[in-house]
Amino acid sequence: MMKLCVLMTAYNEERYIASAIDSLLDHPLPCDVIMVIVNDGSTDGTVKIIEGLAEKHRNIRLINTINQGVAKARNLLLQSIPDDCDLVTFLDADDAFAKGHLMRETARMIDDPSLDLTYGQICLVDTVELDLAAAARQDSTIMRGIHFSTGIFRKSLLQKVGFFDELYEQAEDTDYLLRLFETGPNMYHNDEIGVYYRQHAGNMTNDLSVQRRNFMRAMLGHAKRLKADPNLTPLDGKFKVTNLSTELGAQRR
């Protein structure tokens, strides 16, 4: 049976991480699933919560490291994908998968072996409530942004792209996804919400000067690569990137 690997980094997310993990565990899937979590040196109760859930759910694996930054943590995750996993997705520790997203999109990937990835919408929710789906019905913004958790990826595609650039303070995921899209993957865009993105005071991207600097660096790198190699694929207009640095940002902790 095909297997999905869900990758998560966590740093001081005791308030939200159980809700995030539950959004995966609460839903049946048409394939086996494993979640790999890198705890990047948390100093709060994050580890205790993960360990408690791992005792109940044997498909959760925890890797503890000293704090070394999100890009290095993500690279450790990529190196930790089990050999028998065919599909990969990501989830931030303070977000949540939309109900039905993983069931629908993993089934799509299983049914169509030619697909390299499927990619959905993101729902931005301004709340500290744990039930993001309920909060989204009251006040939210839906967009097709550059965000890992809306995608289901073939492991072979990620191996083709390589690793995250560890020089990024933020936007390492924007840079990575731009490099991924440049390869011209066979990609299915769906119009369903894939993930609820929680906007709150603890977001790393609230440091707008750092956020914008790294985001623009990622976009400039994309433009330079396209100019240097006409065989690369540009963004096709399906992504709302013009105001992404202020609406969404590139990544968070």
C-alpha positions as CSV (number, residue, x, y, z in Angstrom):
1,M,0.0,0.0,0.0
2,M,1.2,3.5,-0.8
3,K,2.4,5.6,2.2
4,L,2.1,9.3,3.0
5,C,4.8,11.1,5.1
6,V,3.7,14.3,6.9
7,L,6.6,16.5,7.9
8,M,6.4,19.1,10.7
9,T,8.9,21.4,12.5
10,A,8.0,22.6,15.9
11,Y,9.4,25.4,18.1
12,N,7.5,26.4,21.3
13,E,4.1,25.6,19.9
14,E,2.5,24.0,23.0
15,R,-0.7,26.0,22.5
16,Y,-1.5,24.8,19.0
17,I,0.5,21.7,18.1
18,A,-2.1,19.1,19.5
19,S,-4.8,20.7,17.3
20,A,-2.5,20.6,14.3
21,I,-1.6,16.9,14.8
22,D,-5.3,16.1,15.4
23,S,-6.2,17.5,12.0
24,L,-4.2,14.7,10.5
25,L,-5.1,11.9,12.9
26,D,-8.8,12.6,12.9
27,H,-9.3,11.7,9.2
28,P,-9.1,8.3,7.5
29,L,-6.9,8.0,4.5
30,P,-6.7,5.7,1.4
31,C,-3.1,5.0,2.3
32,D,-0.8,4.4,5.3
33,V,0.5,7.5,7.0
34,I,3.5,8.5,9.1
35,M,4.2,11.9,10.7
36,V,7.8,12.9,11.4
37,I,8.2,15.9,13.7
38,V,11.5,17.8,14.3
39,N,11.4,19.6,17.7
40,D,13.9,22.4,17.1
41,G,14.9,23.1,20.6
42,S,11.6,24.0,22.2
43,T,11.7,25.2,25.8
44,D,8.0,25.0,26.6
45,G,5.7,22.0,26.8
46,T,5.8,21.1,23.1
47,V,7.8,17.9,23.5
48,K,5.6,16.6,26.3
49,I,2.5,17.0,24.1
50,I,4.1,15.3,21.1
51,E,5.4,12.4,23.3
52,G,1.9,12.0,24.8
53,L,0.3,11.8,21.3
54,A,3.1,9.5,20.1
55,E,2.3,7.0,22.9
56,K,-1.3,6.8,21.5
57,H,-0.4,6.9,17.8
58,R,2.5,4.8,16.8
59,N,2.8,6.5,13.4
60,I,4.2,9.7,15.0
61,R,8.0,9.9,15.2
62,L,9.8,12.7,17.1
63,I,13.3,13.9,16.5
64,N,14.8,16.3,19.1
65,T,17.5,18.8,18.1
66,I,19.1,21.9,19.6
67,N,17.6,25.1,18.1
68,Q,19.2,25.6,14.7
69,G,16.6,27.3,12.6
70,V,13.7,26.3,10.5
71,A,15.7,25.6,7.2
72,K,18.0,23.2,8.9
73,A,15.1,21.6,10.7
74,R,13.3,21.1,7.3
75,N,16.4,19.6,5.8
76,L,16.6,17.1,8.7
77,L,12.9,16.2,7.9
78,L,13.7,15.6,4.2
79,Q,16.6,13.3,5.3
80,S,14.2,11.5,7.6
81,I,11.5,10.5,5.1
82,P,11.2,6.7,5.3
83,D,12.3,4.8,2.2
84,D,8.9,3.2,1.8
85,C,7.0,6.5,1.7
86,D,5.8,7.5,-1.8
87,L,4.0,10.8,-1.0
88,V,5.0,13.7,1.2
89,T,3.3,16.8,2.6
90,F,4.1,19.4,5.2
91,L,2.2,20.9,8.1
92,D,3.2,23.9,10.3
93,A,2.7,23.2,14.0
94,D,0.1,26.0,14.4
95,D,-2.0,25.3,11.3
96,A,-4.5,22.5,10.5
97,F,-5.4,20.4,7.5
98,A,-8.9,21.1,6.1
99,K,-11.3,18.2,6.6
100,G,-11.2,15.9,3.5
101,H,-8.1,17.5,2.0
102,L,-5.7,14.6,2.6
103,M,-8.3,11.9,1.7
104,R,-9.2,13.6,-1.6
105,E,-5.7,14.5,-2.7
106,T,-3.9,11.3,-1.8
107,A,-6.6,9.4,-3.6
108,R,-6.0,11.6,-6.6
109,M,-2.3,10.9,-6.5
110,I,-2.9,7.2,-6.2
111,D,-5.3,7.1,-9.1
112,D,-3.1,9.1,-11.4
113,P,0.6,8.0,-11.2
114,S,1.6,10.7,-13.8
115,L,0.9,13.5,-11.3
116,D,4.0,14.9,-9.5
117,L,1.8,16.9,-7.1
118,T,-1.6,18.3,-6.3
119,Y,-2.0,21.8,-5.0
120,G,-4.9,23.5,-3.3
121,Q,-6.1,26.7,-1.7
122,I,-5.0,28.2,1.7
123,C,-7.4,29.8,4.1
124,L,-5.9,32.6,6.3
125,V,-7.6,32.8,9.7
126,D,-7.0,35.6,12.2
127,T,-7.7,33.7,15.4
128,V,-6.1,32.1,18.5
129,E,-9.0,29.6,18.7
130,L,-8.1,26.0,18.4
131,D,-10.9,25.1,16.0
132,L,-9.7,26.8,12.8
133,A,-12.4,25.4,10.7
134,A,-15.1,27.0,12.8
135,A,-13.1,30.3,13.0
136,A,-12.7,30.3,9.2
137,R,-16.5,30.4,8.7
138,Q,-16.6,33.7,10.5
139,D,-13.7,35.7,9.2
140,S,-11.1,34.4,6.7
141,T,-9.3,35.0,3.4
142,I,-9.0,32.2,0.8
143,M,-6.2,32.4,-1.7
144,R,-3.8,30.2,-3.8
145,G,-0.5,31.1,-2.2
146,I,2.9,29.5,-2.0
147,H,2.5,27.2,1.0
148,F,3.7,23.7,1.5
149,S,0.8,22.3,3.3
150,T,-1.7,22.7,0.4
151,G,0.4,20.3,-1.7
152,I,0.8,16.5,-1.8
153,F,4.2,15.7,-3.4
154,R,5.8,12.7,-4.9
155,K,9.0,11.9,-2.9
156,S,10.8,11.6,-6.2
157,L,10.0,15.3,-7.0
158,L,11.4,16.5,-3.7
159,Q,14.5,14.5,-4.3
160,K,14.9,16.2,-7.7
161,V,14.7,19.6,-6.1
162,G,17.1,18.9,-3.3
163,F,17.4,20.7,0.0
164,F,16.4,24.0,1.5
165,D,18.8,26.9,1.4
166,E,19.9,27.2,5.0
167,L,21.1,30.8,4.5
168,Y,17.5,32.0,4.6
169,E,16.2,33.4,7.9
170,Q,12.7,33.2,6.5
171,A,11.1,32.4,3.1
172,E,13.2,29.2,2.8
173,D,10.0,27.4,1.8
174,T,9.1,30.1,-0.8
175,D,12.5,29.6,-2.4
176,Y,12.2,25.9,-2.3
177,L,8.7,25.9,-3.9
178,L,9.8,28.3,-6.6
179,R,12.7,26.0,-7.5
180,L,10.2,23.1,-7.4
181,F,7.7,24.8,-9.8
182,E,10.6,25.8,-12.1
183,T,11.1,22.1,-12.9
184,G,7.7,22.0,-14.7
185,P,6.1,19.2,-12.7
186,N,2.8,17.6,-13.8
187,M,0.6,19.5,-11.3
188,Y,-3.1,19.4,-10.5
189,H,-4.6,22.6,-9.2
190,N,-7.7,22.0,-7.1
191,D,-10.0,24.8,-5.8
192,E,-10.6,23.3,-2.4
193,I,-9.1,24.6,0.9
194,G,-6.1,22.5,1.7
195,V,-5.0,24.1,5.0
196,Y,-6.1,26.6,7.5
197,Y,-3.2,29.1,8.1
198,R,-3.4,30.6,11.6
199,Q,-2.4,34.3,11.9
200,H,-1.4,35.2,15.4
201,A,1.0,37.3,17.4
202,G,3.6,34.5,17.6
203,N,4.1,34.2,13.8
204,M,7.7,34.6,12.8
205,T,6.5,36.5,9.8
206,N,5.3,39.3,12.0
207,D,8.8,40.7,11.7
208,L,7.9,42.4,8.4
209,S,11.4,43.8,7.5
210,V,13.0,40.3,7.8
211,Q,10.0,38.7,6.0
212,R,10.0,41.1,3.1
213,R,13.8,41.0,2.6
214,N,13.9,37.2,2.5
215,F,10.7,37.0,0.3
216,M,12.2,39.5,-2.2
217,R,15.4,37.5,-2.2
218,A,13.5,34.4,-3.1
219,M,11.6,36.1,-5.9
220,L,14.8,37.7,-7.3
221,G,16.5,34.3,-7.3
222,H,13.6,32.9,-9.3
223,A,13.9,35.7,-11.8
224,K,17.6,35.2,-12.2
225,R,17.3,31.4,-12.7
226,L,14.6,32.0,-15.4
227,K,16.8,34.4,-17.2
228,A,19.8,32.1,-17.1
229,D,17.9,29.0,-18.2
230,P,15.0,29.4,-20.7
231,N,14.1,25.8,-20.1
232,L,12.8,26.5,-16.6
233,T,9.1,27.1,-16.0
234,P,7.9,30.5,-14.7
235,L,4.9,30.8,-12.4
236,D,1.8,30.7,-14.5
237,G,-0.3,33.3,-12.8
238,K,-2.2,30.8,-10.7
239,F,-0.4,32.0,-7.5
240,K,-1.1,35.2,-5.7
241,V,2.5,36.3,-5.1
242,T,2.3,40.1,-5.7
243,N,1.1,40.7,-2.1
244,L,2.2,37.5,-0.6
245,S,4.8,39.1,1.6
246,T,2.2,41.2,3.5
247,E,-0.8,38.9,3.4
248,L,0.9,35.6,4.1
249,G,4.6,35.8,4.3
250,A,6.9,32.9,3.4
251,Q,7.1,30.8,6.5
252,R,6.7,30.8,10.2
253,R,7.7,29.1,13.4
